[in-house]
Amino acid sequence: MFNLKLVDISKASINSISDSFNQLPKTEHRDGEYRLRRYSSVRLSKSDGFKYKKLQSEPFNQSVKYNQYQGGVPRHFEEVEDDVIESLGMLEICDAFTESCGFTDEHTIDIHQMRILTEGKTVPVSPEGVHQDGYRYIAIVGINRKNVDGGDLLVFREQKGYPFLGMVMQPGEMVIINDRQLWHSAKPIRTIDIENIGYMDAIILTAG
């Protein structure tokens, strides 16, 4: 068992999914105007050659214990598109996650495909603040940044402590965090050139 691991994802894999972020929808949730998102769950199956089968769509539920911002309410998101789930990029990302964490056959992984949009404003990347998500491991994968400053991933040993890691996620950087031992958050992002749109794209994986 480990607490923190950094993994590199290939440029080809990142490029294979980066354009799909342009089709992420806004939602009716509290953060839905600036945190555009799709969500799906997949299951690892050795019988299919370690492929990842997308499961039937269900609402995303998170306890108020872990998310006081908007936990306790089922949140509905459009599914991650099939061509993204089946892409070279998602295969490499999921393989890196499962192999690092030692997951075995029939393990379920939740996938959040997210764009945080600034539109000339400063917006929170982590409106929950310093938090855990209620899983065994989580992973954050940097996909793209455009016309934004900030957004540093922050990792803590204690919820009310100081971060021992702060990094701006660059495309292809994957950070895997032991969600039972560590806490995480992120700095807000702001638009650099307010005349143009700014955004930060990421894939977030979670598994119990």
Secondary structure as the mmCIF struct_conf table of DSSP 4:
data_model
#
loop_
_struct_conf.conf_type_id
_struct_conf.id
_struct_conf.beg_label_comp_id
_struct_conf.beg_label_asym_id
_struct_conf.beg_label_seq_id
_struct_conf.end_label_comp_id
_struct_conf.end_label_asym_id
_struct_conf.end_label_seq_id
BEND BEND1 ASN A 3 ASN A 3
STRN STRN1 LEU A 4 ASP A 8
HELX_RH_AL_P HELX_RH_AL_P1 LYS A 11 SER A 18
HELX_RH_3T_P HELX_RH_3T_P1 ASP A 19 GLN A 23
HELX_LH_PP_P HELX_LH_PP_P1 LEU A 24 LYS A 26
BEND BEND2 GLU A 28 HIS A 29
TURN_TY1_P TURN_TY1_P1 ARG A 30 TYR A 34
STRN STRN2 ARG A 35 SER A 45
HELX_RH_3T_P HELX_RH_3T_P2 LYS A 46 ASP A 48
TURN_TY1_P TURN_TY1_P2 GLY A 49 GLY A 49
BEND BEND3 PHE A 50 PHE A 50
STRN STRN3 LYS A 51 LYS A 54
HELX_LH_PP_P HELX_LH_PP_P2 LEU A 55 SER A 57
STRN STRN4 PHE A 60 PHE A 60
TURN_TY1_P TURN_TY1_P3 VAL A 64 TYR A 66
TURN_TY1_P TURN_TY1_P4 GLN A 68 GLN A 70
BEND BEND4 GLY A 72 VAL A 73
STRN STRN5 ARG A 75 ARG A 75
HELX_LH_PP_P HELX_LH_PP_P3 GLU A 78 GLU A 81
HELX_RH_AL_P HELX_RH_AL_P2 ASP A 82 ILE A 85
TURN_TY1_P TURN_TY1_P5 GLU A 86 GLU A 86
BEND BEND5 SER A 87 SER A 87
HELX_RH_AL_P HELX_RH_AL_P3 LEU A 88 CYS A 101
TURN_TY1_P TURN_TY1_P6 GLY A 102 GLY A 102
TURN_TY1_P TURN_TY1_P7 ASP A 105 GLU A 106
STRN STRN6 THR A 108 LEU A 117
TURN_TY1_P TURN_TY1_P8 GLU A 119 GLY A 120
BEND BEND6 LYS A 121 LYS A 121
STRN STRN7 THR A 122 VAL A 123
BEND BEND7 VAL A 125 VAL A 125
TURN_TY1_P TURN_TY1_P9 PRO A 127 GLU A 128
BEND BEND8 VAL A 130 VAL A 130
STRN STRN8 HIS A 131 HIS A 131
BEND BEND9 GLY A 134 ARG A 136
STRN STRN9 TYR A 137 LYS A 146
BEND BEND10 ASN A 147 ASN A 147
STRN STRN10 VAL A 148 GLY A 150
STRN STRN11 LEU A 153 PHE A 156
BEND BEND11 ARG A 157 GLU A 158
TURN_TY1_P TURN_TY1_P10 GLN A 159 LYS A 160
BEND BEND12 GLY A 161 GLY A 161
STRN STRN12 PRO A 163 MET A 167
HELX_LH_PP_P HELX_LH_PP_P4 VAL A 168 GLN A 170
TURN_TY1_P TURN_TY1_P11 PRO A 171 GLY A 172
STRN STRN13 GLU A 173 ASN A 178
TURN_TY1_P TURN_TY1_P12 ASP A 179 GLN A 181
STRN STRN14 TRP A 183 ALA A 186
STRN STRN15 ILE A 189 THR A 191
BEND BEND13 ILE A 192 ASP A 193
TURN_TY1_P TURN_TY1_P13 ILE A 194 GLU A 195
BEND BEND14 ASN A 196 ASN A 196
STRN STRN16 TYR A 199 ALA A 207
#
